[in-house]
């Protein structure tokens, strides 16, 4: 059995002729994934003397398929890389959320820290 030389193997990989066993290069920020379908309700934390949470209906969104959401009747797209969900189009474009659990997220502030706004899946539709 003949062995291919390293330059031949590298050329095959770079030209896209590599075998099916070759993994794609990693994506910056972590593996690409999708969110569970359903409606996500967002709110600010309440206090002991009042509501448990203060609803923020302007941030409510519904994951409708693998990479799309709807907010305010407008369809948009999202990208989930690693633990971060970024709205890349639509009404919430630019919103970045940190996924702490499958259906629990926190808004990412400009400095990269988790903010007070939280979003949870409130229904599967």
Helices and strands as residue ranges (DSSP letters): H 6-14, E 32-33, E 38-45, E 53-55, G 57-59, E 61-65, E 68-71, E 74-81, E 84-87, E 96-101, E 104-108, E 114-123
